[in-house]
Amino acid sequence: MEARQPALDAVLDDIAAHYDLGPWWDVQPVAGGVRIAAEAGDLLAAISSGERSDASLRFQAMLLAFLEDRAYLVPRLIRTRAGRPWHRSVAGAGVLVSEWVRGGVVDASLAQHRRRSMRALAEYHAAVRPFPPRLRVDGGPTLSTLGRKGPAALEAFTGLSGWYLDADGRQRLRSAASYLWRWYVRLPELSTAGGATLPRLVIHGGFGRGGVVLDGGRPGLPADGLAGFERARYDLRSIDLTAALKTFAWAPGGFDLDRCADLMSAYDEVEHLSPGEVRALPAILWVERLARVHMLSARAVAVGAGETVVHEVAGMIEREAARLRWLEEHESALDEALASSCVG
């Protein structure tokens, strides 16, 4: 096994001391933690920074236990020797150990995989609806705050970038920023998109191909399920749906409208989508793009970013402006595609 950083070694020593896993044969870094091959089985130790609260760790542990009781395919939690569902290491990191869920890799080019992934998401939403705990996290700036601070952050970043971009780069950035400015001004319109009345539940919060488990192969449970619940929280169900659209329907240059319709149809076969919720999806996509621009441009200004970061953020701003242009130009067609396969 390759040499590891001392901080990670300390966390692994803690896991060995507090979990009854038997001898270990291998440890491999994976996204968000390490995969452990041990006598107790093939395991995932999800390791989060010391900034993650005990309440958040407890919430995730309760959620996994609840879903397992509901016969939904999720990673089975492994408790510590003391019976605790999670552990705080001496290094401050939060640790959740679970079984490694085996499953097939999701191929977004296959319609069957896309539909099964959407059904797995819908089945998760149906299973989690009765879950009582409510973890609320900072969802970012409100629409009014974003409308006020977004243009200011863009203007500040444009000024900073002047030191590093050539004439052509400055012109492209000014054009993108001018377009985005108009969108920030439109944000008050989105407050009427029905956000206060849209369905809320404990969303997955990080839905994507890596979080879908196909053919989990666990007897007595559905073939497909989800993993990776670190960002689960009580929020708009639509946020998971827009994540699914971006994962499975975005193509170079814009959304594949046929895929959008098929994804909504697959979801609606399991969980009913109201017309109002479907109509709100494009507005949520708009806000997500604008929030991303604000976050990265404000962060770059706050740290006094250098040339490399400025070029990266400028490129991101141009790409987000292009995505918003596509949404604006195809607004009616996207609305129609999203609603075409939904009942009600």
C-alpha positions as CSV (number, residue, x, y, z in Angstrom):
1,M,0.0,0.0,0.0
2,E,1.3,3.4,-0.9
3,A,2.5,5.8,1.8
4,R,-0.3,7.9,3.3
5,Q,-0.5,11.2,5.0
6,P,0.0,11.1,8.8
7,A,-3.4,12.7,9.4
8,L,-5.1,9.8,7.4
9,D,-2.9,7.3,9.3
10,A,-4.2,8.6,12.6
11,V,-7.8,8.3,11.4
12,L,-7.2,4.7,10.2
13,D,-5.6,3.8,13.5
14,D,-8.7,5.2,15.2
15,I,-11.0,3.1,13.0
16,A,-9.0,-0.1,13.8
17,A,-9.2,0.7,17.5
18,H,-12.9,1.5,17.7
19,Y,-14.4,-0.8,15.1
20,D,-14.4,-4.7,15.3
21,L,-13.3,-5.3,11.7
22,G,-10.7,-8.0,12.2
23,P,-7.5,-8.0,10.2
24,W,-7.2,-5.7,7.2
25,W,-5.8,-6.8,3.9
26,D,-6.0,-3.6,1.9
27,V,-6.9,0.1,2.1
28,Q,-7.7,2.2,-1.0
29,P,-8.5,5.9,-1.2
30,V,-11.9,6.6,-2.8
31,A,-14.0,9.8,-3.1
32,G,-14.9,10.9,0.4
33,G,-13.0,8.3,2.3
34,V,-11.3,4.9,2.0
35,R,-12.3,1.4,1.0
36,I,-11.2,-1.2,3.4
37,A,-10.8,-5.0,2.7
38,A,-11.0,-6.7,6.1
39,E,-12.1,-9.9,7.8
40,A,-15.5,-8.2,8.5
41,G,-16.0,-7.7,4.7
42,D,-15.5,-5.1,2.0
43,L,-16.2,-1.7,3.7
44,L,-16.4,2.0,3.1
45,A,-15.1,4.4,5.7
46,A,-16.6,7.8,4.9
47,I,-14.3,10.4,6.4
48,S,-15.4,14.0,6.7
49,S,-13.6,17.1,7.9
50,G,-13.7,18.3,11.5
51,E,-16.0,21.1,10.3
52,R,-18.9,18.6,9.9
53,S,-21.1,18.7,13.0
54,D,-22.0,15.8,15.2
55,A,-25.7,16.6,14.4
56,S,-25.0,16.1,10.7
57,L,-23.2,12.7,11.3
58,R,-26.0,11.6,13.6
59,F,-28.6,12.6,11.0
60,Q,-26.9,10.5,8.2
61,A,-26.6,7.5,10.5
62,M,-30.3,7.7,11.4
63,L,-31.2,8.1,7.8
64,L,-29.3,5.0,6.7
65,A,-30.8,3.0,9.5
66,F,-34.3,4.2,8.6
67,L,-33.9,3.4,4.9
68,E,-32.6,-0.1,5.7
69,D,-35.6,-0.7,7.9
70,R,-37.8,0.4,4.9
71,A,-36.1,-2.3,2.8
72,Y,-34.5,0.3,0.5
73,L,-31.0,-0.6,-0.9
74,V,-28.5,1.6,0.9
75,P,-25.1,0.9,2.5
76,R,-25.6,-1.0,5.8
77,L,-24.1,0.9,8.7
78,I,-21.3,-0.7,10.8
79,R,-21.3,0.3,14.5
80,T,-18.3,0.9,16.7
81,R,-17.3,-1.6,19.4
82,A,-19.3,0.6,21.8
83,G,-22.4,0.5,19.6
84,R,-22.2,4.0,18.3
85,P,-23.3,4.5,14.6
86,W,-20.5,7.0,13.9
87,H,-17.1,8.0,15.4
88,R,-15.2,11.3,15.9
89,S,-11.5,10.6,15.6
90,V,-8.8,12.1,17.8
91,A,-7.8,14.1,14.7
92,G,-11.3,15.7,14.6
93,A,-12.6,13.9,11.5
94,G,-16.0,12.4,11.4
95,V,-16.2,8.7,10.5
96,L,-19.1,6.6,9.2
97,V,-18.3,3.0,8.3
98,S,-20.6,1.0,6.1
99,E,-20.6,-2.0,3.9
100,W,-19.3,-1.4,0.4
101,V,-22.3,-1.7,-1.8
102,R,-21.5,-3.6,-4.9
103,G,-23.3,-2.7,-8.1
104,G,-22.9,-2.1,-11.8
105,V,-21.5,1.2,-13.2
106,V,-24.1,3.6,-14.5
107,D,-23.7,4.3,-18.2
108,A,-25.5,7.6,-18.9
109,S,-25.6,6.8,-22.6
110,L,-27.9,3.8,-22.0
111,A,-31.6,4.7,-21.7
112,Q,-32.3,1.8,-19.5
113,H,-29.6,2.9,-17.0
114,R,-31.0,6.4,-17.0
115,R,-34.5,5.2,-16.3
116,R,-33.4,2.8,-13.6
117,S,-31.5,5.6,-11.9
118,M,-34.5,7.9,-12.0
119,R,-36.7,5.1,-10.6
120,A,-34.1,4.5,-7.8
121,L,-34.3,8.2,-7.0
122,A,-38.1,8.2,-7.0
123,E,-38.2,5.1,-4.8
124,Y,-35.8,6.8,-2.4
125,H,-38.1,9.8,-2.2
126,A,-41.1,7.6,-1.5
127,A,-39.2,5.6,1.2
128,V,-37.8,8.7,3.0
129,R,-41.0,10.7,3.1
130,P,-42.0,9.5,6.6
131,F,-38.5,10.1,8.0
132,P,-39.0,12.5,10.9
133,P,-35.6,14.3,11.6
134,R,-35.2,17.5,9.8
135,L,-31.6,18.7,9.1
136,R,-31.5,22.2,7.7
137,V,-28.3,23.5,6.3
138,D,-27.2,26.8,4.8
139,G,-28.8,26.7,1.4
140,G,-26.8,29.7,0.1
141,P,-28.0,33.2,-0.4
142,T,-31.7,34.1,-0.7
143,L,-33.0,35.3,-4.1
144,S,-33.0,38.9,-2.9
145,T,-29.4,38.6,-1.5
146,L,-28.2,36.9,-4.7
147,G,-29.9,39.6,-6.8
148,R,-28.1,42.3,-4.8
149,K,-24.7,40.7,-4.3
150,G,-24.3,38.8,-7.6
151,P,-23.7,41.9,-9.8
152,A,-21.4,43.4,-7.2
153,A,-19.3,40.2,-7.1
154,L,-19.2,40.1,-10.9
155,E,-18.1,43.7,-11.1
156,A,-15.4,43.2,-8.5
157,F,-14.1,40.1,-10.3
158,T,-14.1,41.9,-13.7
159,G,-11.9,44.5,-12.2
160,L,-9.5,42.0,-10.7
161,S,-9.3,40.0,-14.0
162,G,-8.2,43.0,-15.9
163,W,-4.7,42.4,-14.5
164,Y,-4.5,39.0,-16.0
165,L,-6.7,38.7,-19.1
166,D,-5.7,39.9,-22.6
167,A,-8.0,42.2,-24.6
168,D,-10.0,39.4,-26.1
169,G,-10.5,37.7,-22.7
170,R,-11.6,40.9,-21.1
171,Q,-14.1,41.5,-23.9
172,R,-15.6,38.0,-23.6
173,L,-15.8,38.3,-19.8
174,R,-17.5,41.7,-20.1
175,S,-20.0,40.3,-22.6
176,A,-20.8,37.3,-20.3
177,A,-21.0,39.5,-17.2
178,S,-23.4,41.9,-18.9
179,Y,-25.7,39.0,-19.8
180,L,-25.5,37.5,-16.3
181,W,-26.3,40.9,-14.8
182,R,-29.6,40.9,-16.6
183,W,-30.4,37.5,-15.1
184,Y,-29.6,38.7,-11.6
185,V,-32.1,41.6,-12.2
186,R,-34.7,39.0,-13.1
187,L,-34.3,37.0,-9.9
188,P,-37.4,38.7,-8.1
189,E,-39.5,37.0,-10.8
190,L,-38.4,33.6,-9.6
191,S,-39.8,34.3,-6.2
192,T,-43.2,33.6,-7.7
193,A,-42.2,30.2,-9.0
194,G,-44.0,28.5,-6.1
195,G,-40.9,27.6,-4.0
196,A,-42.8,28.0,-0.8
197,T,-45.4,25.4,-1.8
198,L,-43.1,22.9,-3.5
199,P,-42.8,19.4,-1.9
200,R,-40.0,19.1,0.7
201,L,-38.4,16.0,2.1
202,V,-34.9,14.7,3.0
203,I,-33.2,14.9,-0.4
204,H,-30.2,13.0,-1.4
205,G,-28.3,16.3,-2.0
206,G,-25.6,14.8,-4.2
207,F,-27.4,12.8,-6.8
208,G,-25.2,11.7,-9.7
209,R,-24.0,8.6,-11.5
210,G,-21.5,7.8,-8.6
211,G,-24.4,7.7,-6.1
212,V,-26.5,5.2,-8.0
213,V,-26.2,1.5,-7.2
214,L,-27.5,-0.8,-10.0
215,D,-28.0,-4.5,-9.3
216,G,-26.9,-4.3,-5.7
217,G,-27.5,-8.0,-5.3
218,R,-28.6,-8.0,-1.7
219,P,-31.3,-10.6,-1.1
220,G,-34.8,-9.3,-0.2
221,L,-34.1,-5.7,-1.3
222,P,-34.7,-3.9,-4.6
223,A,-32.1,-4.4,-7.3
224,D,-31.2,-0.7,-7.5
225,G,-30.6,1.9,-4.8
226,L,-28.5,4.9,-3.8
227,A,-25.3,5.5,-1.8
228,G,-23.4,8.6,-0.7
229,F,-25.7,10.5,1.6
230,E,-23.2,12.9,3.1
231,R,-25.1,15.9,1.7
232,A,-28.6,14.7,2.5
233,R,-30.8,17.4,4.1
234,Y,-34.4,18.6,4.3
235,D,-35.0,20.7,1.2
236,L,-36.9,21.0,-2.0
237,R,-37.4,17.6,-3.8
238,S,-36.8,19.5,-7.0
239,I,-33.1,20.0,-6.2
240,D,-32.6,16.2,-6.6
241,L,-34.5,16.4,-9.9
242,T,-32.4,19.2,-11.4
243,A,-29.3,17.2,-10.4
244,A,-30.7,14.3,-12.3
245,L,-31.3,16.4,-15.4
246,K,-27.8,17.8,-15.3
247,T,-26.4,14.3,-14.8
248,F,-28.3,12.5,-17.5
249,A,-29.7,15.0,-20.0
250,W,-27.1,17.7,-20.4
251,A,-25.3,17.4,-23.7
252,P,-22.7,19.6,-25.4
253,G,-24.5,22.8,-26.1
254,G,-27.7,22.3,-24.0
255,F,-30.2,19.8,-22.6
256,D,-31.3,16.8,-24.7
257,L,-35.0,17.5,-24.6
258,D,-36.0,13.8,-25.4
259,R,-33.9,12.7,-22.5
260,C,-35.5,15.3,-20.2
261,A,-38.9,13.9,-21.1
262,D,-37.9,10.3,-20.6
263,L,-36.3,11.1,-17.2
264,M,-39.4,12.8,-16.0
265,S,-41.5,9.9,-17.2
266,A,-39.4,7.3,-15.4
267,Y,-39.6,9.3,-12.2
268,D,-43.3,9.9,-12.5
269,E,-44.0,6.2,-12.9
270,V,-43.0,5.8,-9.2
271,E,-43.6,9.2,-7.6
272,H,-46.2,11.7,-9.0
273,L,-44.9,15.1,-10.0
274,S,-47.3,18.0,-9.9
275,P,-47.5,20.4,-12.8
276,G,-46.3,23.2,-10.5
277,E,-43.3,21.3,-9.4
278,V,-42.3,20.5,-13.0
279,R,-42.8,24.2,-14.1
280,A,-40.4,25.2,-11.3
281,L,-37.5,23.1,-12.5
282,P,-36.1,25.5,-15.1
283,A,-36.2,28.3,-12.5
284,I,-34.2,26.2,-10.1
285,L,-31.7,25.5,-12.9
286,W,-31.4,29.3,-13.4
287,V,-30.8,30.0,-9.7
288,E,-28.2,27.2,-9.4
289,R,-26.2,28.7,-12.3
290,L,-26.3,32.2,-10.9
291,A,-25.5,31.1,-7.4
292,R,-22.4,29.2,-8.7
293,V,-21.2,32.4,-10.5
294,H,-21.7,34.4,-7.4
295,M,-19.9,31.9,-5.2
296,L,-16.8,31.5,-7.3
297,S,-16.4,35.1,-8.4
298,A,-16.9,36.4,-4.8
299,R,-14.4,33.8,-3.5
300,A,-11.8,34.7,-6.1
301,V,-12.1,38.4,-5.1
302,A,-11.9,37.6,-1.4
303,V,-8.6,35.7,-1.7
304,G,-7.1,38.0,-4.3
305,A,-6.8,35.2,-6.8
306,G,-3.8,35.0,-9.1
307,E,-3.6,34.5,-12.9
308,T,-4.4,30.8,-13.0
309,V,-7.5,31.0,-10.8
310,V,-8.7,34.2,-12.6
311,H,-8.5,32.4,-16.0
312,E,-10.4,29.4,-14.5
313,V,-13.1,31.5,-13.0
314,A,-13.4,33.7,-16.1
315,G,-13.9,30.5,-18.2
316,M,-16.5,29.3,-15.8
317,I,-18.4,32.6,-16.0
318,E,-18.5,32.4,-19.8
319,R,-19.7,28.8,-19.7
320,E,-22.5,29.6,-17.2
321,A,-23.6,32.5,-19.4
322,A,-23.8,30.2,-22.4
323,R,-25.9,27.7,-20.4
324,L,-28.2,30.5,-19.3
325,R,-28.5,31.7,-22.9
326,W,-29.5,28.1,-23.9
327,L,-32.2,28.0,-21.1
328,E,-33.6,31.4,-22.2
329,E,-33.7,30.5,-25.9
330,H,-35.2,27.1,-25.3
331,E,-37.4,27.9,-22.3
332,S,-40.7,26.9,-23.9
333,A,-39.3,23.8,-25.4
334,L,-37.8,22.7,-22.1
335,D,-41.0,23.4,-20.3
336,E,-42.9,21.3,-22.8
337,A,-40.4,18.4,-22.7
338,L,-40.4,18.3,-18.9
339,A,-44.2,18.3,-18.6
340,S,-44.9,16.0,-21.6
341,S,-44.6,12.7,-19.9
342,C,-46.0,13.6,-16.5
343,V,-49.5,12.6,-15.4
344,G,-51.7,15.3,-13.9
